[in-house]
Amino acid sequence: MLKRLGTGWCLHMEARRREADPYPDQHPDNLVGWLLDQERKALFEQAGAAFETDHVATFTWLPPADDTRKAQTFLFENRVANSRDWRETLALFEREIGILVDLMADALTQARLMSDRESLTYLHQCISPKTHAVAVPETPVFLDAQLADTALDGGIAPKLGDQHLRVVGIRSFPAKTLPGLLDALGQLPFAYRWVGRWIALDKAGAESELLRLRKRWFAKRKGIGTLMREAITKEDVPLVDTDAAAKTDECDGALEALGAEACAYGWLTLTVTVMDTNEGRAVEKARAIEAALNAQGFVARTEDLNAVEAWLGSIPGAPYADVRRPMLSTVNLCDLL
């Protein structure tokens, strides 16, 4: 599924961990049923705080530029030059989303499209600590102004309303990824918002980026002193920077996998956001997340100067904030989902 996404596509994958609803009050008609229900309720409450995780995937697409549209007029008949019909663009987006949902449903039977009400409620909860449902307005325009109801105080310790905001960002990944690498986060006894943003690249864009990286690492194999020595003596110096040589080989392997269409490449940014009315508790939550990630081989740290930028990058529809490089393959991405 991820290989279908090319340049212009952005995917926000979110796992929102929240406190579970309290045990519902039941009123069975007979005494035996009431006793059984009380036993279940006692077991539920003895287990302590319970949490549920909601998973949401949000797709964003940037349509082709006008120059690309103009070029299409020379390839197809009955296309008016300089025409830009938004209905055609919307139909293409809806068709692609339908295909992606069908592919997801094959592996995840509960995957479905959200309703307009659910979508607005979800987007509202991304930028507000309030969790109430949001009704669809009669004229659904200017949603940015309608959904934003909480002030954001920036700085190295931002606040969203009365909630202290802490964002843990992942700076580096383990040398090897395995499925379930982030399962340790599910053992933490508090709510959080995990977001993975994937900025996809098509084959041509990924190849261009990999060739650029390969050129840089290959040039670093020998320093300026070594190159001058070779130029003067007319002899090849066998000493090279082994790290740069290894990185060059990695780029060659990535280009080989890309050429064989074994995977696709893109830019991945992972963040975990916690909120609390008490600043000390928010700091402790961020510290626990940071420790859990570092124990799995990640390099994670609580954002300070980059805190607001990292939080903005976790909001669906914001693909340009806090872009992490270098690229990752879809094989590694699947292990981190």
Secondary structure, DSSP 8 states (H G I E B T S, - for coil): -GGG--TTEEEEEEEEEEE---------SSHHHHHHHHHHHHHHHHT---EEEEEEEEEEE----HHHHHHHTTTSTT--TT---HHHHHHHHHHHHHHHHHHHHHH-TT-----HHHHHHHHHHHS-S--------SS---HHHHH--S-EE-SSS-EETTEEEEEEEEEE--SS--TTTTGGGGGSSS-EEEEEEEEE--HHHHHHHHHHHHHHHHHTTS-HHHHHHHHHH--------HHHHHHHHHHHHHHHHHHTTS--EEEEEEEEEEEESSHHHHHHHHHHHHHHHHTTT-EEEE-STTHHHHHHHTSTT--SSS---S-EEHHHHHHH-
